[in-house]
Amino acid sequence: MSKQPFVTKAMIEKIVKTYPTPFHIYSEEGICSTVKSVYDAFDWNHGFTEYFAVKALPNPFILNILHEYGCGVDCSSLTELQMAAACGFKGREIMFSSNDTPLQEFAYAHQLGAIINLDDITHIDTLREALGGILPKYISCRFNPGGVFKLSNGIMDNPGEAKYGMTEDQIFEAFKDLQKAGVKEFGLHTFLASNTLGEDYYAEIARILFNLSVKLHQELGCKIGFINLSGGVGIPYKPDQAPNNICLIGEKVQEAYEEIMVPAGLDKVNICTEMGRFITGPHGHLVTKVINRKDTHKHYIGTDSSATDLIRPAMYGAYHHITVLGKESWELDHIYDVTGPLCENNDKFAVNRELPRIEIGDYLVIHDTGAHGRAMGYNYNGRLRCGEILLHPDGSFTEIRRRETPRDYFATLDVCPEIRDMYIHPQSYPGF
Ligand SMILES: *Cc1c(COP(=O)(O)O)cnc(C)c1O
């Protein structure tokens, strides 16, 4: 199998006339078709909602597109809530799944009418304090079963080591306390493994949450309004991996629903998801230009981008496929490390990667940067984060976030007189 980019060299040559590299580019067509496939997969569940995990691609243009398809948003911080509110998301369209949460963020989430997903039992009191003693009418709690989580295809994760969620006993205690305080409707949430391939992950955690909700309903008589399967549905970063069949994932969750929920009389419970990576991940590319070639103990290709635009390879050793535009069908007869300029030896998009012969001026597409790409950017070494472009279905394109300038970098130093001088006499500071 080979991985093809959704842009050609000719398209990029046209775009760089207006917006030079590096930039992340997103395919509107790809994002729309994926979100539609998610809604189709869960259309058996009347109230199904995908709450897009804003952290994956926090851009208002993207959120607006997803909103049109009926998506809500999953936020985890004040600024993510502010972005959601600015884009017109309201009330139950907003899920607030945070942990280690400041009072002020709970208060703002409640003011927006968001569904608050409590990560810890002590947060009931924190929330009371934040809201002046009253609790919302609907609320969700995050479950962590502990131990080791294993799927039949070998996927494994370690919830017992994860900082998130409450134990089963704590969930019971929390629901009782919340019921007493007047909460009328409950949700349950869990997130047990990241970037899962194969179609069993959601069905497996659905079974865990369905069984728990039946118990809670029977023992406490509380109204279960929704089950939140969270994120974790993966994408094929490597060319030999197959994409998840979301339709089959939906069917397997339906099977579990009919087996566990329906017989218990819980046949009106809404399913929700908080996918990030699955929705936008494959539909983003980081486009960068080769500006340097270096042959020492190894062969290096230096680009005009760096880990500050895509940290996953440096942080997790994550594989991101690379295509050299215009050389898609060339033989992969060279071995390179593809690097950025940071003073950190992990600033490599690829190590020992088989690629066609690369020349200075070539454009590289680094695949699958539509989630946790630009979003995890940073400013180390004074590097300025790149911008974002949205490619429309008709081939036209829109800049949806401009690249940073030194002005952005120095904005928080405007407390300093020398820096303030840059704002007053910008002509003396090239590029400012
Ligand atoms: C990160 C996260 C998500 C999204 O996860 P993906 O793997 O990108 O789908 C959803 N919910 C919560 C609470 C998260 O922390």
The ligand as a MOL file (V3000), in Angstrom:
LIG
                    3D

  0  0  0     0  0            999 V3000
M  V30 BEGIN CTAB
M  V30 COUNTS 15 15 0 0 0
M  V30 BEGIN ATOM
M  V30 1 C -7.4350 13.7730 23.6690 0
M  V30 2 C -8.8270 13.5280 24.0770 0
M  V30 3 C -9.7910 13.2000 23.1170 0
M  V30 4 C -9.4650 13.0010 21.6680 0
M  V30 5 O -8.6550 11.9130 21.4640 0
M  V30 6 P -8.2650 11.3940 20.0090 0
M  V30 7 O -7.3650 10.2580 20.2720 0
M  V30 8 O -7.6430 12.5380 19.3020 0
M  V30 9 O -9.5270 10.9680 19.3430 0
M  V30 10 C -11.0880 13.0300 23.5500 0
M  V30 11 N -11.4330 13.1870 24.8490 0
M  V30 12 C -10.5530 13.5150 25.7970 0
M  V30 13 C -11.0010 13.7010 27.1910 0
M  V30 14 C -9.2030 13.6870 25.4410 0
M  V30 15 O -8.3210 14.0000 26.3870 0
M  V30 END ATOM
M  V30 BEGIN BOND
M  V30 1 1 1 2
M  V30 2 1 2 3
M  V30 3 2 2 14
M  V30 4 1 3 4
M  V30 5 2 3 10
M  V30 6 1 4 5
M  V30 7 1 5 6
M  V30 8 2 6 7
M  V30 9 1 6 8
M  V30 10 1 6 9
M  V30 11 1 10 11
M  V30 12 2 11 12
M  V30 13 1 12 13
M  V30 14 1 12 14
M  V30 15 1 14 15
M  V30 END BOND
M  V30 END CTAB
M  END
